[in-house]
Amino acid sequence: MNQDIAATFHLDLRALKLEYKTTCDALRNWPGGPVEEQEFLEYKKQELFRALVEQTYQSQLS
């Protein structure tokens, strides 16, 4: 059984910022290992940044 598992998380802005920071820290302090893990962290960082920009924009409209 090799199926991808999807999960959904609901984060407030504070938690989203912390998740982005810890992802950036993980990349900055990358000890080596499977390149797929590093690529995933890069992808995750980009997606978190997009979410942060969107939430910041939405909060300014309110």
The first five atom37 places (N, CA, C, CB, O) and aatype in JSON, in Angstrom:
{
  "aatype": [12, 2, 5, 3, 9, 0, 0, 16, 13, 8, 10, 3, 10, 1, 0, 10, 11, 10, 6, 18, 11, 16, 16, 4, 3, 0, 10, 1, 2, 17, 14, 7, 7, 14, 19, 6, 6, 5, 6, 13, 10, 6, 18, 11, 11, 5, 6, 10, 13, 1, 0, 10, 19, 6, 5, 16, 18, 5, 15, 5, 10, 15],
  "atom_mask": [
    [1, 1, 1, 1, 1],
    [1, 1, 1, 1, 1],
    [1, 1, 1, 1, 1],
    [1, 1, 1, 1, 1],
    [1, 1, 1, 1, 1],
    [1, 1, 1, 1, 1],
    [1, 1, 1, 1, 1],
    [1, 1, 1, 1, 1],
    [1, 1, 1, 1, 1],
    [1, 1, 1, 1, 1],
    [1, 1, 1, 1, 1],
    [1, 1, 1, 1, 1],
    [1, 1, 1, 1, 1],
    [1, 1, 1, 1, 1],
    [1, 1, 1, 1, 1],
    [1, 1, 1, 1, 1],
    [1, 1, 1, 1, 1],
    [1, 1, 1, 1, 1],
    [1, 1, 1, 1, 1],
    [1, 1, 1, 1, 1],
    [1, 1, 1, 1, 1],
    [1, 1, 1, 1, 1],
    [1, 1, 1, 1, 1],
    [1, 1, 1, 1, 1],
    [1, 1, 1, 1, 1],
    [1, 1, 1, 1, 1],
    [1, 1, 1, 1, 1],
    [1, 1, 1, 1, 1],
    [1, 1, 1, 1, 1],
    [1, 1, 1, 1, 1],
    [1, 1, 1, 1, 1],
    [1, 1, 1, 0, 1],
    [1, 1, 1, 0, 1],
    [1, 1, 1, 1, 1],
    [1, 1, 1, 1, 1],
    [1, 1, 1, 1, 1],
    [1, 1, 1, 1, 1],
    [1, 1, 1, 1, 1],
    [1, 1, 1, 1, 1],
    [1, 1, 1, 1, 1],
    [1, 1, 1, 1, 1],
    [1, 1, 1, 1, 1],
    [1, 1, 1, 1, 1],
    [1, 1, 1, 1, 1],
    [1, 1, 1, 1, 1],
    [1, 1, 1, 1, 1],
    [1, 1, 1, 1, 1],
    [1, 1, 1, 1, 1],
    [1, 1, 1, 1, 1],
    [1, 1, 1, 1, 1],
    [1, 1, 1, 1, 1],
    [1, 1, 1, 1, 1],
    [1, 1, 1, 1, 1],
    [1, 1, 1, 1, 1],
    [1, 1, 1, 1, 1],
    [1, 1, 1, 1, 1],
    [1, 1, 1, 1, 1],
    [1, 1, 1, 1, 1],
    [1, 1, 1, 1, 1],
    [1, 1, 1, 1, 1],
    [1, 1, 1, 1, 1],
    [1, 1, 1, 1, 1]
  ],
  "atom_positions": [
    [[0.83, -1.18, 0.0], [0.0, 0.0, 0.0], [0.88, 1.25, 0.0], [-0.95, 0.0, 1.21], [1.44, 1.61, 1.03]],
    [[1.0, 1.9, -1.13], [1.84, 3.08, -1.25], [0.99, 4.27, -1.68], [3.0, 2.84, -2.26], [1.15, 4.78, -2.78]],
    [[0.09, 4.7, -0.79], [-0.8, 5.81, -1.1], [-0.35, 7.06, -0.34], [-2.26, 5.47, -0.75], [0.1, 6.98, 0.8]],
    [[-0.49, 8.2, -1.01], [-0.22, 9.46, -0.33], [-1.34, 9.75, 0.66], [-0.05, 10.62, -1.34], [-2.51, 9.5, 0.37]],
    [[-0.97, 10.27, 1.79], [-1.95, 10.65, 2.81], [-2.03, 12.16, 2.83], [-1.56, 10.07, 4.21], [-1.0, 12.84, 2.9]],
    [[-3.22, 12.69, 2.78], [-3.42, 14.14, 2.82], [-3.93, 14.53, 4.2], [-4.41, 14.61, 1.71], [-4.74, 13.82, 4.8]],
    [[-3.46, 15.65, 4.69], [-3.91, 16.17, 5.97], [-4.17, 17.66, 5.82], [-2.87, 15.9, 7.1], [-3.52, 18.34, 5.02]],
    [[-5.12, 18.16, 6.58], [-5.45, 19.58, 6.56], [-5.23, 20.14, 7.96], [-6.92, 19.8, 6.1], [-5.62, 19.54, 8.96]],
    [[-4.6, 21.3, 8.01], [-4.35, 21.97, 9.27], [-4.99, 23.35, 9.23], [-2.84, 22.08, 9.56], [-4.98, 24.01, 8.19]],
    [[-5.54, 23.78, 10.34], [-6.09, 25.13, 10.47], [-5.21, 25.87, 11.47], [-7.61, 25.11, 10.93], [-5.15, 25.51, 12.64]],
    [[-4.52, 26.91, 10.99], [-3.58, 27.65, 11.83], [-3.98, 29.11, 11.89], [-2.14, 27.5, 11.3], [-4.4, 29.69, 10.89]],
    [[-3.85, 29.72, 13.07], [-4.04, 31.16, 13.12], [-2.75, 31.82, 12.62], [-4.39, 31.64, 14.58], [-1.77, 31.13, 12.36]],
    [[-2.76, 33.13, 12.48], [-1.63, 33.83, 11.88], [-0.35, 33.61, 12.7], [-1.93, 35.32, 11.77], [0.73, 33.46, 12.12]],
    [[-0.47, 33.61, 14.0], [0.71, 33.39, 14.86], [1.33, 32.01, 14.61], [0.32, 33.53, 16.34], [2.55, 31.89, 14.49]],
    [[0.5, 31.0, 14.54], [0.99, 29.64, 14.3], [1.57, 29.51, 12.89], [-0.14, 28.61, 14.5], [2.56, 28.8, 12.69]],
    [[0.97, 30.18, 11.94], [1.47, 30.16, 10.56], [2.86, 30.78, 10.48], [0.5, 30.9, 9.62], [3.74, 30.25, 9.81]],
    [[3.05, 31.89, 11.18], [4.37, 32.54, 11.21], [5.41, 31.63, 11.86], [4.3, 33.88, 11.97], [6.54, 31.54, 11.39]],
    [[5.02, 30.96, 12.93], [5.95, 30.05, 13.61], [6.3, 28.85, 12.73], [5.35, 29.57, 14.93], [7.45, 28.42, 12.69]],
    [[5.32, 28.32, 12.02], [5.58, 27.2, 11.11], [6.54, 27.62, 10.0], [4.26, 26.67, 10.5], [7.43, 26.85, 9.63]],
    [[6.36, 28.83, 9.48], [7.26, 29.35, 8.44], [8.67, 29.49, 9.0], [6.75, 30.71, 7.9], [9.65, 29.1, 8.36]],
    [[8.78, 30.06, 10.21], [10.1, 30.27, 10.83], [10.81, 28.94, 11.07], [9.95, 31.03, 12.16], [12.0, 28.82, 10.78]],
    [[10.11, 27.95, 11.58], [10.77, 26.67, 11.87], [11.17, 25.95, 10.58], [9.83, 25.77, 12.7], [12.18, 25.24, 10.55]],
    [[10.39, 26.13, 9.53], [10.75, 25.54, 8.24], [12.01, 26.21, 7.69], [9.59, 25.67, 7.23], [12.9, 25.54, 7.19]],
    [[12.07, 27.54, 7.78], [13.26, 28.27, 7.34], [14.49, 27.85, 8.15], [13.05, 29.8, 7.46], [15.57, 27.67, 7.6]],
    [[14.3, 27.69, 9.46], [15.41, 27.25, 10.32], [15.89, 25.86, 9.93], [14.97, 27.26, 11.8], [17.09, 25.6, 9.9]],
    [[14.95, 24.97, 9.62], [15.32, 23.61, 9.21], [16.14, 23.62, 7.93], [14.06, 22.74, 9.02], [17.09, 22.86, 7.79]],
    [[15.78, 24.48, 7.0], [16.55, 24.59, 5.75], [17.91, 25.21, 5.99], [15.78, 25.41, 4.72], [18.92, 24.76, 5.44]],
    [[17.95, 26.25, 6.8], [19.21, 26.95, 7.07], [20.21, 26.03, 7.78], [18.95, 28.2, 7.93], [21.42, 26.12, 7.55]],
    [[19.71, 25.15, 8.63], [20.56, 24.26, 9.42], [20.54, 22.83, 8.86], [20.12, 24.25, 10.88], [20.75, 21.87, 9.61]],
    [[20.29, 22.7, 7.57], [20.16, 21.38, 6.94], [21.43, 20.55, 7.17], [19.89, 21.53, 5.43], [22.51, 20.95, 6.74]],
    [[21.29, 19.39, 7.84], [22.47, 18.57, 8.13], [22.85, 17.62, 7.0], [22.22, 17.78, 9.37], [23.85, 16.91, 7.09]],
    [[22.06, 17.62, 5.96], [22.28, 16.65, 4.89], [21.24, 15.56, 4.98], [0.0, 0.0, 0.0], [20.43, 15.55, 5.91]],
    [[21.26, 14.68, 4.07], [20.27, 13.61, 4.05], [19.62, 13.53, 2.69], [0.0, 0.0, 0.0], [20.11, 14.11, 1.72]],
    [[18.52, 12.8, 2.61], [17.85, 12.63, 1.32], [17.46, 13.98, 0.7], [16.61, 11.76, 1.49], [16.85, 14.82, 1.36]],
    [[17.81, 14.17, -0.55], [17.53, 15.42, -1.23], [16.02, 15.67, -1.32], [18.14, 15.41, -2.65], [15.58, 16.82, -1.36]],
    [[15.22, 14.61, -1.34], [13.77, 14.75, -1.39], [13.24, 15.5, -0.17], [13.1, 13.38, -1.5], [12.29, 16.27, -0.28]],
    [[13.85, 15.27, 0.98], [13.42, 15.97, 2.19], [13.71, 17.46, 2.09], [14.12, 15.38, 3.43], [12.88, 18.29, 2.46]],
    [[14.87, 17.79, 1.58], [15.23, 19.2, 1.41], [14.31, 19.86, 0.37], [16.71, 19.34, 0.99], [13.88, 21.0, 0.57]],
    [[14.03, 19.17, -0.7], [13.12, 19.7, -1.72], [11.72, 19.92, -1.15], [13.05, 18.75, -2.92], [11.06, 20.91, -1.46]],
    [[11.28, 18.98, -0.3], [9.97, 19.14, 0.33], [9.95, 20.36, 1.23], [9.61, 17.89, 1.13], [8.97, 21.11, 1.23]],
    [[11.01, 20.57, 1.99], [11.07, 21.75, 2.87], [11.05, 23.05, 2.06], [12.34, 21.71, 3.74], [10.42, 24.02, 2.47]],
    [[11.71, 23.06, 0.91], [11.67, 24.25, 0.03], [10.25, 24.49, -0.46], [12.63, 24.07, -1.18], [9.76, 25.63, -0.46]],
    [[9.59, 23.42, -0.88], [8.2, 23.53, -1.34], [7.3, 24.03, -0.2], [7.69, 22.17, -1.87], [6.48, 24.92, -0.39]],
    [[7.47, 23.44, 0.97], [6.67, 23.82, 2.14], [6.89, 25.29, 2.49], [7.01, 22.93, 3.34], [5.95, 26.01, 2.81]],
    [[8.13, 25.73, 2.44], [8.46, 27.12, 2.73], [7.73, 28.06, 1.76], [9.99, 27.35, 2.64], [7.16, 29.07, 2.19]],
    [[7.74, 27.73, 0.48], [7.06, 28.56, -0.52], [5.55, 28.6, -0.27], [7.33, 28.02, -1.93], [4.93, 29.67, -0.37]],
    [[4.96, 27.46, 0.05], [3.52, 27.42, 0.3], [3.15, 28.18, 1.57], [3.05, 25.97, 0.41], [2.13, 28.87, 1.61]],
    [[3.97, 28.07, 2.6], [3.71, 28.82, 3.82], [3.83, 30.31, 3.58], [4.68, 28.38, 4.93], [3.05, 31.1, 4.12]],
    [[4.81, 30.71, 2.78], [4.97, 32.13, 2.47], [3.75, 32.65, 1.71], [6.26, 32.36, 1.63], [3.26, 33.74, 1.99]],
    [[3.26, 31.87, 0.77], [2.05, 32.27, 0.03], [0.88, 32.46, 0.99], [1.69, 31.21, -1.04], [0.13, 33.43, 0.88]],
    [[0.72, 31.53, 1.92], [-0.37, 31.62, 2.89], [-0.2, 32.85, 3.78], [-0.43, 30.35, 3.74], [-1.18, 33.53, 4.1]],
    [[1.03, 33.14, 4.19], [1.29, 34.33, 5.01], [0.94, 35.61, 4.27], [2.76, 34.36, 5.45], [0.31, 36.5, 4.83]],
    [[1.34, 35.71, 3.02], [1.04, 36.9, 2.23], [-0.47, 37.05, 2.08], [1.71, 36.82, 0.83], [-1.01, 38.15, 2.24]],
    [[-1.15, 35.96, 1.79], [-2.6, 36.01, 1.62], [-3.3, 36.43, 2.92], [-3.13, 34.65, 1.17], [-4.19, 37.27, 2.89]],
    [[-2.89, 35.85, 4.04], [-3.51, 36.2, 5.32], [-3.22, 37.64, 5.72], [-3.02, 35.25, 6.4], [-4.09, 38.32, 6.26]],
    [[-2.01, 38.1, 5.46], [-1.66, 39.48, 5.77], [-2.51, 40.43, 4.94], [-0.15, 39.74, 5.51], [-3.02, 41.43, 5.45]],
    [[-2.67, 40.12, 3.67], [-3.5, 40.94, 2.78], [-4.95, 40.94, 3.26], [-3.42, 40.42, 1.33], [-5.58, 42.0, 3.34]],
    [[-5.49, 39.77, 3.58], [-6.87, 39.66, 4.04], [-7.09, 40.43, 5.34], [-7.25, 38.2, 4.24], [-8.13, 41.07, 5.52]],
    [[-6.13, 40.39, 6.24], [-6.28, 41.09, 7.52], [-6.25, 42.6, 7.33], [-5.19, 40.66, 8.51], [-6.85, 43.33, 8.12]],
    [[-5.56, 43.08, 6.31], [-5.51, 44.51, 6.03], [-6.81, 45.0, 5.4], [-4.33, 44.84, 5.12], [-7.15, 46.18, 5.51]],
    [[-7.54, 44.11, 4.74], [-8.82, 44.48, 4.14], [-9.92, 44.59, 5.19], [-9.22, 43.47, 3.08], [-10.91, 45.3, 4.99]],
    [[-9.75, 43.89, 6.28], [-10.79, 43.86, 7.33], [-10.81, 45.12, 8.15], [-10.58, 42.68, 8.25], [-11.62, 45.24, 9.07]]
  ]
}
